[in-house]
């Protein structure tokens, strides 16, 4: 399986995989974070918006887990935070940043 994306967290590379629907083994979930393997699995065939939301949800699990936060066990709060983060990132309007002149 080829990673769809990857990011660094606490000295580890967390790889993100989109798993084809036919190979998805967890019918009651659309994503999962496997901390022992440093990877996120997202079920294929989802809308782009749901794929992104699922990524943020699982990414927050990885961060909360790395921080050993009790929040990591709270699916409702993780999902709300993921939804808010997804909204911010999908509506972010960045303007060009002026380059700093060398002294």
C-alpha positions as CSV (number, residue, x, y, z in Angstrom):
1,X,0.0,0.0,0.0
2,X,1.4,3.4,-1.0
3,X,0.9,6.2,1.6
4,X,-1.5,9.0,0.5
5,X,0.2,11.5,2.9
6,X,2.5,11.6,5.8
7,X,3.4,13.9,8.7
8,X,5.9,14.0,11.5
9,X,4.9,13.7,15.2
10,X,7.2,13.2,18.1
11,X,10.1,12.0,16.0
12,X,7.9,9.5,14.1
13,X,6.5,9.6,10.6
14,X,2.7,9.0,10.6
15,X,1.7,7.6,7.3
16,X,-1.9,8.0,6.0
17,X,-3.4,5.3,3.8
18,X,-6.6,5.3,1.8
19,X,-7.8,1.7,2.0
20,X,-10.0,0.4,-0.9
21,X,-13.6,-0.3,0.3
22,X,-13.3,-4.0,-0.6
23,X,-10.3,-4.3,1.8
24,X,-11.8,-2.3,4.6
25,X,-12.2,-4.5,7.7
26,X,-14.0,-2.2,10.1
27,X,-17.5,-1.7,8.9
28,X,-18.6,0.5,11.8
29,X,-15.8,3.1,11.3
30,X,-14.5,5.2,8.4
31,X,-11.0,5.7,9.8
32,X,-8.6,4.5,12.5
33,X,-5.3,5.5,14.0
34,X,-2.9,2.7,14.8
35,X,-0.4,4.2,17.2
36,X,1.9,1.1,17.4
37,X,2.3,1.3,13.6
38,X,2.3,5.1,13.3
39,X,-0.4,5.1,10.6
40,X,-3.9,6.3,9.8
41,X,-6.2,4.2,7.7
42,X,-9.1,5.8,6.0
43,X,-11.8,3.9,4.1
44,X,-11.8,4.6,0.4
45,X,-14.9,5.6,-1.4
46,X,-15.8,8.5,0.9
47,X,-16.6,12.0,-0.3
48,X,-13.6,14.3,-0.3
49,X,-15.1,16.3,2.6
50,X,-15.7,13.2,4.7
51,X,-12.2,11.9,3.9
52,X,-10.7,15.2,5.1
53,X,-12.8,15.2,8.2
54,X,-11.8,11.7,9.0
55,X,-8.1,12.6,8.5
56,X,-8.4,15.4,11.0
57,X,-10.2,13.2,13.4
58,X,-7.5,10.5,13.3
59,X,-4.7,13.1,13.3
60,X,-6.2,14.5,16.6
61,X,-6.2,11.0,18.0
62,X,-2.5,10.8,17.2
63,X,-1.7,14.2,18.8
64,X,-3.9,13.5,21.9
65,X,-2.3,10.0,22.2
66,X,1.2,11.5,22.0
67,X,0.3,13.9,24.8
68,X,-1.3,11.1,26.8
69,X,-4.5,13.2,27.1
70,X,-7.7,11.7,28.4
71,X,-9.3,13.5,25.5
72,X,-8.0,10.7,23.3
73,X,-10.7,8.4,24.7
74,X,-13.5,10.9,24.0
75,X,-14.8,10.3,20.5
76,X,-17.4,13.0,20.7
77,X,-15.0,15.8,21.6
78,X,-12.3,14.5,19.1
79,X,-14.9,14.5,16.4
80,X,-16.2,18.1,17.2
81,X,-12.6,19.3,17.2
82,X,-11.9,17.6,13.9
83,X,-15.0,19.2,12.4
84,X,-13.9,22.6,13.6
85,X,-10.3,22.1,12.3
86,X,-11.6,20.8,9.0
87,X,-13.8,23.9,8.7
88,X,-10.9,26.3,9.5
89,X,-8.5,24.6,7.1
90,X,-11.1,24.3,4.2
91,X,-12.1,28.0,4.5
92,X,-8.6,29.4,5.2
93,X,-7.8,32.3,3.0
94,X,-4.1,33.1,3.1
95,X,-2.6,36.2,1.6
96,X,1.0,36.3,0.3
97,X,3.6,36.8,3.0
98,X,6.1,39.5,2.3
99,X,9.6,38.1,2.0
100,X,12.0,39.4,4.6
101,X,14.8,41.5,3.2
102,X,18.3,40.2,4.1
103,X,20.2,42.6,6.3
